Amino acid sequence: MNRKLLFHDDEASLKRYQQKANGKSKAKDCIACGQCEFACPLHLTIIEYSKRASATFD
């Protein structure tokens, strides 16, 4: 999602997402428990990013 937002490279962003998610969890699998946001040292809104990634790539 960062690559898409920063570089506006939709094709490469989708390809990278598919490679990373290949056979693993996808953004749509997020249950919004908040553990990732609690642990994030940058205080990113990871749940919101996951929702956007799911709407974009899943």
SESE-89477 format. One record per residue (C-alpha): residue number from 0; y, x negated, z negated. Coordinates in nm, 2 decimals. Layout:
REM SESE-89477
+-----+--------+--------+--------+
!   i !      y !      x !      z !
+-----+--------+--------+--------+
! NUM !      Y !      X !      Z !
...
+-----+--------+--------+--------+
REM end
This chain:
REM SESE-89477
+-----+--------+--------+--------+
!   i !      y !      x !      z !
+-----+--------+--------+--------+
!   0 !   0.00 !   0.00 !   0.00 !
!   1 !   0.24 !  -0.29 !  -0.08 !
!   2 !   0.19 !  -0.43 !   0.27 !
!   3 !   0.27 !  -0.10 !   0.43 !
!   4 !   0.58 !  -0.05 !   0.21 !
!   5 !   0.71 !  -0.40 !   0.24 !
!   6 !   0.62 !  -0.50 !   0.60 !
!   7 !   0.58 !  -0.15 !   0.76 !
!   8 !   0.26 !  -0.28 !   0.92 !
!   9 !   0.06 !   0.04 !   0.93 !
!  10 !  -0.24 !  -0.08 !   1.13 !
!  11 !  -0.29 !  -0.40 !   0.93 !
!  12 !  -0.25 !  -0.21 !   0.61 !
!  13 !  -0.51 !   0.05 !   0.70 !
!  14 !  -0.75 !  -0.23 !   0.81 !
!  15 !  -0.70 !  -0.42 !   0.48 !
!  16 !  -0.75 !  -0.11 !   0.27 !
!  17 !  -1.07 !  -0.02 !   0.46 !
!  18 !  -1.20 !  -0.38 !   0.41 !
!  19 !  -1.12 !  -0.38 !   0.04 !
!  20 !  -1.26 !  -0.03 !  -0.02 !
!  21 !  -1.58 !  -0.09 !   0.19 !
!  22 !  -1.86 !   0.06 !  -0.02 !
!  23 !  -1.64 !   0.06 !  -0.34 !
!  24 !  -1.41 !   0.30 !  -0.51 !
!  25 !  -1.11 !   0.42 !  -0.31 !
!  26 !  -0.77 !   0.53 !  -0.42 !
!  27 !  -0.88 !   0.89 !  -0.41 !
!  28 !  -1.13 !   0.81 !  -0.69 !
!  29 !  -0.85 !   0.75 !  -0.94 !
!  30 !  -0.88 !   0.98 !  -1.24 !
!  31 !  -0.53 !   0.90 !  -1.37 !
!  32 !  -0.66 !   0.78 !  -1.71 !
!  33 !  -0.37 !   0.54 !  -1.74 !
!  34 !  -0.57 !   0.23 !  -1.84 !
!  35 !  -0.45 !   0.03 !  -1.55 !
!  36 !  -0.09 !   0.11 !  -1.62 !
!  37 !  -0.13 !   0.02 !  -1.99 !
!  38 !  -0.28 !  -0.32 !  -1.89 !
!  39 !  -0.04 !  -0.40 !  -1.61 !
!  40 !   0.20 !  -0.68 !  -1.72 !
!  41 !   0.45 !  -0.57 !  -1.45 !
!  42 !   0.45 !  -0.21 !  -1.58 !
!  43 !   0.38 !  -0.07 !  -1.23 !
!  44 !   0.33 !   0.30 !  -1.18 !
!  45 !  -0.02 !   0.23 !  -1.05 !
!  46 !  -0.13 !   0.60 !  -1.07 !
!  47 !   0.16 !   0.70 !  -0.84 !
!  48 !   0.07 !   0.41 !  -0.60 !
!  49 !  -0.29 !   0.52 !  -0.60 !
!  50 !  -0.18 !   0.88 !  -0.51 !
!  51 !   0.03 !   0.75 !  -0.23 !
!  52 !  -0.24 !   0.52 !  -0.10 !
!  53 !  -0.49 !   0.80 !  -0.11 !
!  54 !  -0.26 !   1.03 !   0.09 !
!  55 !  -0.20 !   0.75 !   0.34 !
!  56 !  -0.54 !   0.58 !   0.38 !
!  57 !  -0.81 !   0.82 !   0.26 !
+-----+--------+--------+--------+
REM end
